[in-house]
Amino acid sequence: MVRSSKVSLSMQDGSDVSEEHVSLAAGRRTTETTEMASSKVEAKMTRENKKNIAYSAADIQVLEGIAAIRHRPGMYVGSTSPSGLVHLIWEALDNAVDEAVAGFGKHIWINITTEGWVTVRDEGRGMPFDPMLYQGDYLPAATVILTVPHSGGKFAEGAYKTAGGLHGVGSTVINALSEKLELTIWKDGQQFTQVFSRGAAMPHHITSCDPKLHGTQLSWLYDRSIFDVDAYYSLEAVESRLKAAAYLNRDVSFHFEAWDEAENQLVSRTFYSRDGLPDYVRDLATTTSAPLFKHVLGIAKEKDNVQVEIALQ
């Protein structure tokens, strides 16, 4: 009878295979025993290490004011990316708009230089800079507003009919996240100027000026040690925001000027809306889809100090 060589080989080496299985099984048991012993040693060391790691009052840090904002900027502007960088402009813009909506001023200027300096100026009442008592010292109110979070005029009832931005934090955040900030205020025939370096206030100066001048101007250079290396101001985002602001705040002019690196030219535009929401609806009707009606229907009413404005087409 003829048998295959494969079968014959298996039969001949059967005893060797059995011995090999026994040897492997013994090896596995030895390895498992070693691993179990090693795990117990590691667990014991981990418990001992945990006992040695102290957690006491010495590990508790209290960050206040400017330091807290600089340590965790994302909590205030969302991120350190371009979206967070442009948020600084929104905060200054909201303060300027609040003055205009309150009936003080019809023009707001926004400028961005090639070096990264941003300037936002309004023609409102001007940030107050008369002395106020804070922690035992008399400081200009404007200095307190820019260096102490949750300080401002938007908390008192009646100070502003409407208010946007981070109430009592916005200006402080801009200052805290800037390498340098220059504040200029025109109020009651006086000009107040003060420079801040990474949130710290330098000596202020008060001089006389034209009594017709009034308003607040913030100029700042963002701190590159805080924001991302590739952070930049998006002109498209700024223009879109100013366009929306013009629709939402009728009769207020937003003058924007910046250098467009892509086009290698100076961009200068003014955003203004006479009718407000109806103008916005007309814009949407020409850029999105066909309108339902030939003319825009607009309703603006106020009742019990609540303003309601509706526009449709």
Secondary structure as a PSIPRED ss2 file (coil, helix, strand):
# PSIPRED VFORMAT (PSIPRED V4.0)

   1 M C   1.000  0.000  0.000
   2 V C   1.000  0.000  0.000
   3 R C   1.000  0.000  0.000
   4 S C   1.000  0.000  0.000
   5 S H   0.000  1.000  0.000
   6 K H   0.000  1.000  0.000
   7 V H   0.000  1.000  0.000
   8 S H   0.000  1.000  0.000
   9 L H   0.000  1.000  0.000
  10 S H   0.000  1.000  0.000
  11 M H   0.000  1.000  0.000
  12 Q H   0.000  1.000  0.000
  13 D C   1.000  0.000  0.000
  14 G H   0.000  1.000  0.000
  15 S H   0.000  1.000  0.000
  16 D H   0.000  1.000  0.000
  17 V H   0.000  1.000  0.000
  18 S H   0.000  1.000  0.000
  19 E H   0.000  1.000  0.000
  20 E H   0.000  1.000  0.000
  21 H H   0.000  1.000  0.000
  22 V H   0.000  1.000  0.000
  23 S H   0.000  1.000  0.000
  24 L H   0.000  1.000  0.000
  25 A H   0.000  1.000  0.000
  26 A H   0.000  1.000  0.000
  27 G H   0.000  1.000  0.000
  28 R H   0.000  1.000  0.000
  29 R H   0.000  1.000  0.000
  30 T H   0.000  1.000  0.000
  31 T H   0.000  1.000  0.000
  32 E H   0.000  1.000  0.000
  33 T H   0.000  1.000  0.000
  34 T H   0.000  1.000  0.000
  35 E H   0.000  1.000  0.000
  36 M H   0.000  1.000  0.000
  37 A H   0.000  1.000  0.000
  38 S H   0.000  1.000  0.000
  39 S H   0.000  1.000  0.000
  40 K H   0.000  1.000  0.000
  41 V H   0.000  1.000  0.000
  42 E H   0.000  1.000  0.000
  43 A H   0.000  1.000  0.000
  44 K H   0.000  1.000  0.000
  45 M H   0.000  1.000  0.000
  46 T H   0.000  1.000  0.000
  47 R H   0.000  1.000  0.000
  48 E H   0.000  1.000  0.000
  49 N H   0.000  1.000  0.000
  50 K H   0.000  1.000  0.000
  51 K H   0.000  1.000  0.000
  52 N H   0.000  1.000  0.000
  53 I C   1.000  0.000  0.000
  54 A C   1.000  0.000  0.000
  55 Y C   1.000  0.000  0.000
  56 S C   1.000  0.000  0.000
  57 A H   0.000  1.000  0.000
  58 A H   0.000  1.000  0.000
  59 D H   0.000  1.000  0.000
  60 I C   1.000  0.000  0.000
  61 Q C   1.000  0.000  0.000
  62 V C   1.000  0.000  0.000
  63 L C   1.000  0.000  0.000
  64 E C   1.000  0.000  0.000
  65 G H   0.000  1.000  0.000
  66 I H   0.000  1.000  0.000
  67 A H   0.000  1.000  0.000
  68 A H   0.000  1.000  0.000
  69 I H   0.000  1.000  0.000
  70 R H   0.000  1.000  0.000
  71 H H   0.000  1.000  0.000
  72 R C   1.000  0.000  0.000
  73 P C   1.000  0.000  0.000
  74 G H   0.000  1.000  0.000
  75 M H   0.000  1.000  0.000
  76 Y H   0.000  1.000  0.000
  77 V H   0.000  1.000  0.000
  78 G C   1.000  0.000  0.000
  79 S C   1.000  0.000  0.000
  80 T C   1.000  0.000  0.000
  81 S C   1.000  0.000  0.000
  82 P H   0.000  1.000  0.000
  83 S H   0.000  1.000  0.000
  84 G H   0.000  1.000  0.000
  85 L H   0.000  1.000  0.000
  86 V H   0.000  1.000  0.000
  87 H H   0.000  1.000  0.000
  88 L H   0.000  1.000  0.000
  89 I H   0.000  1.000  0.000
  90 W H   0.000  1.000  0.000
  91 E H   0.000  1.000  0.000
  92 A H   0.000  1.000  0.000
  93 L H   0.000  1.000  0.000
  94 D H   0.000  1.000  0.000
  95 N H   0.000  1.000  0.000
  96 A H   0.000  1.000  0.000
  97 V H   0.000  1.000  0.000
  98 D H   0.000  1.000  0.000
  99 E H   0.000  1.000  0.000
 100 A H   0.000  1.000  0.000
 101 V H   0.000  1.000  0.000
 102 A C   1.000  0.000  0.000
 103 G C   1.000  0.000  0.000
 104 F C   1.000  0.000  0.000
 105 G C   1.000  0.000  0.000
 106 K C   1.000  0.000  0.000
 107 H E   0.000  0.000  1.000
 108 I E   0.000  0.000  1.000
 109 W E   0.000  0.000  1.000
 110 I E   0.000  0.000  1.000
 111 N E   0.000  0.000  1.000
 112 I E   0.000  0.000  1.000
 113 T C   1.000  0.000  0.000
 114 T C   1.000  0.000  0.000
 115 E C   1.000  0.000  0.000
 116 G C   1.000  0.000  0.000
 117 W E   0.000  0.000  1.000
 118 V E   0.000  0.000  1.000
 119 T E   0.000  0.000  1.000
 120 V E   0.000  0.000  1.000
 121 R E   0.000  0.000  1.000
 122 D E   0.000  0.000  1.000
 123 E C   1.000  0.000  0.000
 124 G C   1.000  0.000  0.000
 125 R C   1.000  0.000  0.000
 126 G C   1.000  0.000  0.000
 127 M C   1.000  0.000  0.000
 128 P C   1.000  0.000  0.000
 129 F C   1.000  0.000  0.000
 130 D C   1.000  0.000  0.000
 131 P E   0.000  0.000  1.000
 132 M E   0.000  0.000  1.000
 133 L E   0.000  0.000  1.000
 134 Y E   0.000  0.000  1.000
 135 Q C   1.000  0.000  0.000
 136 G C   1.000  0.000  0.000
 137 D E   0.000  0.000  1.000
 138 Y E   0.000  0.000  1.000
 139 L E   0.000  0.000  1.000
 140 P E   0.000  0.000  1.000
 141 A H   0.000  1.000  0.000
 142 A H   0.000  1.000  0.000
 143 T H   0.000  1.000  0.000
 144 V H   0.000  1.000  0.000
 145 I H   0.000  1.000  0.000
 146 L H   0.000  1.000  0.000
 147 T H   0.000  1.000  0.000
 148 V C   1.000  0.000  0.000
 149 P C   1.000  0.000  0.000
 150 H C   1.000  0.000  0.000
 151 S C   1.000  0.000  0.000
 152 G C   1.000  0.000  0.000
 153 G C   1.000  0.000  0.000
 154 K C   1.000  0.000  0.000
 155 F C   1.000  0.000  0.000
 156 A C   1.000  0.000  0.000
 157 E C   1.000  0.000  0.000
 158 G C   1.000  0.000  0.000
 159 A C   1.000  0.000  0.000
 160 Y C   1.000  0.000  0.000
 161 K C   1.000  0.000  0.000
 162 T C   1.000  0.000  0.000
 163 A C   1.000  0.000  0.000
 164 G C   1.000  0.000  0.000
 165 G C   1.000  0.000  0.000
 166 L C   1.000  0.000  0.000
 167 H C   1.000  0.000  0.000
 168 G C   1.000  0.000  0.000
 169 V C   1.000  0.000  0.000
 170 G H   0.000  1.000  0.000
 171 S H   0.000  1.000  0.000
 172 T H   0.000  1.000  0.000
 173 V H   0.000  1.000  0.000
 174 I H   0.000  1.000  0.000
 175 N H   0.000  1.000  0.000
 176 A H   0.000  1.000  0.000
 177 L C   1.000  0.000  0.000
 178 S E   0.000  0.000  1.000
 179 E E   0.000  0.000  1.000
 180 K E   0.000  0.000  1.000
 181 L E   0.000  0.000  1.000
 182 E E   0.000  0.000  1.000
 183 L E   0.000  0.000  1.000
 184 T E   0.000  0.000  1.000
 185 I E   0.000  0.000  1.000
 186 W E   0.000  0.000  1.000
 187 K E   0.000  0.000  1.000
 188 D C   1.000  0.000  0.000
 189 G C   1.000  0.000  0.000
 190 Q E   0.000  0.000  1.000
 191 Q E   0.000  0.000  1.000
 192 F E   0.000  0.000  1.000
 193 T E   0.000  0.000  1.000
 194 Q E   0.000  0.000  1.000
 195 V E   0.000  0.000  1.000
 196 F E   0.000  0.000  1.000
 197 S E   0.000  0.000  1.000
 198 R C   1.000  0.000  0.000
 199 G C   1.000  0.000  0.000
 200 A E   0.000  0.000  1.000
 201 A E   0.000  0.000  1.000
 202 M C   1.000  0.000  0.000
 203 P C   1.000  0.000  0.000
 204 H C   1.000  0.000  0.000
 205 H E   0.000  0.000  1.000
 206 I E   0.000  0.000  1.000
 207 T E   0.000  0.000  1.000
 208 S E   0.000  0.000  1.000
 209 C C   1.000  0.000  0.000
 210 D C   1.000  0.000  0.000
 211 P C   1.000  0.000  0.000
 212 K C   1.000  0.000  0.000
 213 L C   1.000  0.000  0.000
 214 H C   1.000  0.000  0.000
 215 G E   0.000  0.000  1.000
 216 T E   0.000  0.000  1.000
 217 Q E   0.000  0.000  1.000
 218 L E   0.000  0.000  1.000
 219 S E   0.000  0.000  1.000
 220 W E   0.000  0.000  1.000
 221 L E   0.000  0.000  1.000
 222 Y E   0.000  0.000  1.000
 223 D C   1.000  0.000  0.000
 224 R C   1.000  0.000  0.000
 225 S C   1.000  0.000  0.000
 226 I C   1.000  0.000  0.000
 227 F C   1.000  0.000  0.000
 228 D C   1.000  0.000  0.000
 229 V C   1.000  0.000  0.000
 230 D C   1.000  0.000  0.000
 231 A C   1.000  0.000  0.000
 232 Y C   1.000  0.000  0.000
 233 Y C   1.000  0.000  0.000
 234 S C   1.000  0.000  0.000
 235 L H   0.000  1.000  0.000
 236 E H   0.000  1.000  0.000
 237 A H   0.000  1.000  0.000
 238 V H   0.000  1.000  0.000
 239 E H   0.000  1.000  0.000
 240 S H   0.000  1.000  0.000
 241 R H   0.000  1.000  0.000
 242 L H   0.000  1.000  0.000
 243 K H   0.000  1.000  0.000
 244 A H   0.000  1.000  0.000
 245 A H   0.000  1.000  0.000
 246 A H   0.000  1.000  0.000
 247 Y H   0.000  1.000  0.000
 248 L H   0.000  1.000  0.000
 249 N C   1.000  0.000  0.000
 250 R C   1.000  0.000  0.000
 251 D C   1.000  0.000  0.000
 252 V C   1.000  0.000  0.000
 253 S E   0.000  0.000  1.000
 254 F E   0.000  0.000  1.000
 255 H E   0.000  0.000  1.000
 256 F E   0.000  0.000  1.000
 257 E E   0.000  0.000  1.000
 258 A E   0.000  0.000  1.000
 259 W E   0.000  0.000  1.000
 260 D E   0.000  0.000  1.000
 261 E C   1.000  0.000  0.000
 262 A C   1.000  0.000  0.000
 263 E C   1.000  0.000  0.000
 264 N C   1.000  0.000  0.000
 265 Q E   0.000  0.000  1.000
 266 L E   0.000  0.000  1.000
 267 V E   0.000  0.000  1.000
 268 S E   0.000  0.000  1.000
 269 R E   0.000  0.000  1.000
 270 T E   0.000  0.000  1.000
 271 F E   0.000  0.000  1.000
 272 Y C   1.000  0.000  0.000
 273 S C   1.000  0.000  0.000
 274 R C   1.000  0.000  0.000
 275 D C   1.000  0.000  0.000
 276 G C   1.000  0.000  0.000
 277 L H   0.000  1.000  0.000
 278 P H   0.000  1.000  0.000
 279 D H   0.000  1.000  0.000
 280 Y H   0.000  1.000  0.000
 281 V H   0.000  1.000  0.000
 282 R H   0.000  1.000  0.000
 283 D H   0.000  1.000  0.000
 284 L H   0.000  1.000  0.000
 285 A H   0.000  1.000  0.000
 286 T H   0.000  1.000  0.000
 287 T H   0.000  1.000  0.000
 288 T C   1.000  0.000  0.000
 289 S C   1.000  0.000  0.000
 290 A C   1.000  0.000  0.000
 291 P C   1.000  0.000  0.000
 292 L C   1.000  0.000  0.000
 293 F C   1.000  0.000  0.000
 294 K C   1.000  0.000  0.000
 295 H C   1.000  0.000  0.000
 296 V C   1.000  0.000  0.000
 297 L E   0.000  0.000  1.000
 298 G E   0.000  0.000  1.000
 299 I E   0.000  0.000  1.000
 300 A E   0.000  0.000  1.000
 301 K E   0.000  0.000  1.000
 302 E E   0.000  0.000  1.000
 303 K E   0.000  0.000  1.000
 304 D C   1.000  0.000  0.000
 305 N C   1.000  0.000  0.000
 306 V E   0.000  0.000  1.000
 307 Q E   0.000  0.000  1.000
 308 V E   0.000  0.000  1.000
 309 E E   0.000  0.000  1.000
 310 I E   0.000  0.000  1.000
 311 A E   0.000  0.000  1.000
 312 L E   0.000  0.000  1.000
 313 Q C   1.000  0.000  0.000
